[in-house]
Amino acid sequence: MRTDARPGGAVHGDPPDDPLTEALRTGPFHLALRTAVRRRGLALHRIRHHLAEQGLQVSVTSLSYWQRGERVPARTESVQVVRALERILDITPGALVRLLEPAPGGTAGATRAARRYQELIGSDTAVLHLLDQLDCPTEDRLHTVSQSEQVHLGPRRELLGREIQQLVRAHRGNVDRYVSIYEGDPGCDITRVRVDPLDNCRVGRVRSDRAASLLAVELVFDRPLALGETQPFRYRITDGTGGECTEYTRGFRYPVGHYLLQVYFTPPALPVRCYRFTRRSAHAPRHRVTPIPLNGYHSAHLAEQDSSPGIVGLAWEWD
């Protein structure tokens, strides 16, 4: 796996570029809730007390899960609590509840919850080991708002490289870097893989696992981001050392507003068919397999809008 607009409301009187106004406009729910709680300056036990005064019983643990994105309010009574939270946190009525609406084709609540990093990578402890070396917690401090990738395959059916343009938002304050994980195909010499920053970032620490063909690289911003602040950046990974490539996937822990993946093939090495798919985790079976045509420019693409957490990818078959 190659890893990681809704209308909204505002806090009364806040300017349009306020972090909370932006979080309420675009979501996700947990970011908007946590930003509102911090703006109001209330501890979770005080919020629980205010809810209890209104006859609404909710634990501090549940409130904590909601603002970390590990759970979302789904039951009718939980939505009533969210409406009460809007009053307690002095937010425009309906601003938080609106963020609980389902993604297209999904169901309310559950589709918006974050996925734990371990759920995506399965039993792949090599990835966690690299992240530990970079002091990178798996409880990410950034989530992707939008992302586009261009992947290029060479005449030997090898992955030559990819270019990524990404927009992330901080859902914890004081974060100044993004960690990208690259997994090479069988035969890849990970020591020869190159990472080049192209826009709004620079390369920090780099760690690799040669046996697992894994590379972890820090992409460092020019300054720490405040809670709710966004950062666009662009970088390139050059490989070309691996064997035959048959798929490309991307995993997301949080809902993503927009994701575009384009895969370019080099004649005469063209696949006989391409298809889109999803996975529950890195080594799980493929689901929702859909044929994707190869266009006249020898490329195939997928576009995801307001997608739920999980893994999505393109695969292809050679003759």
C-alpha positions in Angstrom: 0.0 0.0 0.0 1.3 3.5 -0.9 0.6 5.4 2.3 -2.3 7.9 3.7 -17.4 20.4 0.8 -20.0 20.5 3.1 -22.0 23.6 4.0 -21.5 24.5 7.6 -22.2 27.0 10.4 -20.2 29.4 12.4 -19.6 30.5 15.9 -21.6 33.7 16.5 -19.5 36.7 15.5 -16.4 34.8 14.2 -14.8 36.1 11.0 -15.0 33.9 7.8 -11.4 32.8 8.0 -11.6 31.7 11.6 -10.3 28.1 12.1 -13.5 27.0 13.8 -15.6 28.5 11.0 -13.6 26.6 8.5 -13.8 23.4 10.5 -17.6 23.7 10.7 -17.8 24.3 7.0 -15.7 21.4 5.8 -15.6 19.0 8.7 -14.9 16.3 9.7 -17.2 16.2 12.8 -14.4 15.4 15.3 -12.2 18.3 14.2 -15.1 20.8 14.4 -16.1 19.5 17.8 -12.6 19.6 19.2 -12.0 23.1 17.8 -15.2 24.3 19.3 -14.4 22.8 22.7 -11.0 24.5 22.8 -12.5 27.8 21.7 -15.0 27.7 24.5 -12.3 26.7 27.0 -14.4 24.1 28.8 -13.1 20.8 30.2 -14.9 17.7 29.1 -16.2 17.0 32.6 -17.7 20.5 32.7 -19.4 19.9 29.3 -20.8 16.6 30.7 -22.1 18.5 33.7 -23.9 21.1 31.5 -25.4 18.2 29.5 -26.6 16.5 32.7 -28.4 19.7 33.7 -30.4 19.3 30.5 -31.3 15.7 31.3 -28.7 14.3 28.8 -26.4 11.6 30.1 -23.1 11.1 28.3 -19.8 10.0 29.6 -16.5 12.0 29.4 -15.1 8.9 27.6 -17.7 9.2 24.9 -17.1 12.9 24.5 -13.3 12.2 24.2 -13.9 9.5 21.5 -16.1 11.9 19.6 -13.5 14.7 19.5 -10.7 12.2 18.6 -12.7 10.8 15.7 -12.6 7.2 17.1 -16.4 7.2 17.3 -19.3 9.4 16.0 -22.7 10.0 17.4 -25.1 7.7 15.6 -28.1 7.0 17.8 -31.1 9.4 18.0 -30.3 10.3 21.6 -26.7 11.0 20.7 -27.8 13.5 18.0 -29.9 15.2 20.7 -26.6 15.5 22.7 -24.9 17.1 19.7 -27.7 19.7 19.4 -27.2 20.5 23.1 -23.5 20.8 22.5 -24.1 23.4 19.9 -25.9 25.5 22.5 -23.2 24.9 25.2 -20.4 25.7 22.8 -22.2 28.8 21.3 -22.3 27.4 17.8 -24.9 28.2 15.1 -27.8 25.6 15.5 -27.3 22.7 13.1 -23.6 23.4 12.4 -22.3 20.2 14.1 -25.3 18.0 13.3 -24.9 18.8 9.6 -21.4 17.1 9.8 -23.1 13.9 10.8 -24.9 13.5 7.5 -23.8 10.5 5.5 -21.4 10.5 2.7 -23.1 9.8 -0.7 -24.3 6.2 -0.7 -23.4 5.8 3.0 -25.2 5.7 6.3 -25.1 8.4 8.9 -22.6 8.3 11.7 -20.6 5.2 11.1 -19.3 6.1 7.7 -17.6 9.2 9.1 -15.6 7.6 11.9 -11.8 7.4 11.7 -10.0 4.1 11.1 -7.2 3.2 13.4 -3.8 3.0 11.6 -3.4 -0.7 12.6 -6.7 -1.5 10.9 -5.3 -0.3 7.5 -1.9 -1.9 7.6 -3.0 -5.2 9.3 -0.1 -7.2 10.8 2.6 -5.1 9.0 4.7 -4.3 12.0 7.6 -3.1 9.7 5.6 0.1 9.0 5.0 0.8 12.7 8.7 0.2 13.4 9.6 2.9 10.9 7.1 5.3 12.4 8.5 4.7 15.8 12.0 5.6 14.5 10.6 9.0 13.4 8.7 9.5 16.7 5.5 9.6 14.7 2.4 8.6 16.6 -0.1 6.4 14.7 -2.8 8.7 16.1 -2.1 11.1 13.3 -2.2 14.9 13.8 -3.1 15.7 10.2 -5.8 14.4 8.0 -6.1 14.8 4.2 -8.6 17.2 2.8 -7.8 16.5 -0.8 -5.1 14.6 -2.7 -4.1 13.9 -6.3 -1.5 11.5 -7.5 0.1 10.8 -10.9 1.8 7.3 -11.1 4.0 6.4 -14.0 4.9 2.9 -15.1 7.8 2.1 -17.4 8.4 -0.1 -20.4 9.4 -3.0 -18.2 6.0 -2.7 -16.4 7.9 -1.3 -13.4 6.8 1.6 -11.3 9.0 4.6 -12.3 7.6 7.0 -9.7 4.8 9.1 -8.6 4.0 12.8 -7.9 1.7 13.8 -5.1 -0.2 17.0 -4.5 -1.9 17.1 -1.1 -3.9 19.4 1.1 -3.9 18.5 4.8 -5.5 20.0 7.9 -4.2 19.9 11.4 -6.5 18.3 13.9 -4.0 18.8 16.7 -2.0 22.0 17.2 1.7 22.6 16.7 2.3 20.0 13.9 4.9 20.9 11.3 5.4 17.8 9.2 3.8 15.0 7.3 5.2 11.4 7.2 4.9 9.6 3.9 5.2 5.8 3.7 6.4 4.2 0.4 6.3 0.5 -0.3 8.2 -0.7 -3.3 7.3 -3.7 -5.5 9.1 -7.0 -5.2 12.7 -6.6 -6.3 12.8 -2.9 -5.3 16.1 -1.5 -4.0 14.7 0.9 -1.5 18.2 2.5 -1.0 17.9 3.9 -4.5 14.5 5.4 -4.2 14.6 9.2 -4.2 12.2 11.7 -2.6 12.1 15.3 -4.0 10.1 18.1 -2.4 8.5 20.2 -5.0 6.4 22.8 -3.2 5.8 24.0 0.3 7.9 21.4 2.1 11.4 20.0 2.5 12.7 16.5 3.3 13.4 15.9 6.9 14.5 12.5 8.4 14.3 9.4 6.2 14.2 5.8 7.4 14.1 2.6 5.4 13.6 -1.1 5.8 15.5 -2.8 3.0 14.0 -6.3 3.6 10.5 -5.0 3.6 11.1 -2.5 0.7 9.7 0.3 2.9 10.6 4.0 3.1 9.4 6.5 5.6 10.2 10.2 4.9 9.3 13.4 6.8 8.0 16.3 4.7 8.6 19.3 6.8 6.6 22.6 6.5 8.0 26.0 7.0 6.2 26.5 10.4 4.0 24.6 12.8 0.3 24.6 12.0 -2.4 25.7 14.4 -5.4 23.6 15.1 -7.7 23.6 12.0 -5.1 25.2 9.8 -4.4 23.8 6.3 -1.2 23.2 4.3 -0.8 22.4 0.6 2.4 20.7 -0.5 3.7 18.6 -3.4 6.5 16.0 -3.7 7.8 13.3 -6.0 9.1 9.8 -5.3 11.3 8.2 -8.0 11.8 4.5 -8.1 12.2 2.3 -11.2 14.1 -0.5 -9.3 11.3 -2.9 -8.7 9.7 -5.7 -10.8 6.3 -5.9 -12.4 3.7 -3.7 -10.8 0.1 -4.8 -10.8 -1.7 -2.3 -8.5 -1.5 1.0 -6.7 -3.4 1.7 -3.5 -3.9 4.6 -1.0 -5.1 4.3 2.5 -7.0 7.0 4.4 -7.7 7.0 8.2 -10.2 9.9 7.9 -12.9 10.9 5.4 -11.4 12.6 2.4 -13.1 15.4 0.4 -11.5 14.6 -2.9 -9.0 12.0 -4.1 -7.7 11.6 -7.7 -5.4 8.8 -8.9 -4.0 8.7 -12.4 -1.9 5.8 -13.6 0.1 6.3 -16.8 1.5 3.3 -18.8 4.4 3.4 -21.3 3.8 1.6 -24.7 4.1 -1.1 -25.7 3.7 -2.2 -22.1 -0.1 -1.7 -21.8 -2.5 -3.6 -19.6 -5.3 -5.7 -21.1 -7.7 -4.4 -18.4 -7.9 -2.1 -15.4 -10.3 -1.9 -12.5 -11.0 0.1 -9.3 -11.4 -1.6 -6.0 -11.5 -1.0 -2.2 -10.0 -3.0 0.7 -10.8 -3.2 4.4 -7.0 -3.4 5.1 -3.8 -3.8 3.3 -4.0 -7.6 2.9 -7.8 -8.0 2.8 -9.7 -9.2 -0.3 -10.7 -6.7 -2.9 -14.3 -5.3 -2.8 -16.4 -3.1 -5.0 -14.4 -4.1 -8.1 -15.3 -1.9 -11.1 -13.8 -1.9 -14.6 -12.0 1.2 -15.6 -11.2 2.0 -19.3 -7.7 2.8 -20.5 -7.9 6.1 -22.4 -6.2 7.2 -25.6 -3.3 8.7 -23.6 -2.5 5.3 -22.1 -3.8 6.1 -18.7 -6.5 5.1 -16.3 -7.9 7.1 -13.3 -10.2 7.0 -10.4 -11.9 9.9 -8.6 -13.3 9.7 -5.2 -15.6 12.4 -3.7 -16.3 12.7 0.1 -15.1 9.1 0.6 -15.2 7.2 3.9 -12.0 6.0 5.6 -10.3 2.9 4.1 -8.2 1.7 1.2 -8.9 2.5 -2.5 -6.8 1.6 -5.5 -6.4 0.7 -9.2 -5.3 -2.7 -10.4 -4.5 -3.9 -13.9 -3.7 -7.2 -15.7 -0.9 -7.7 -18.2 -1.2 -10.0 -21.2 
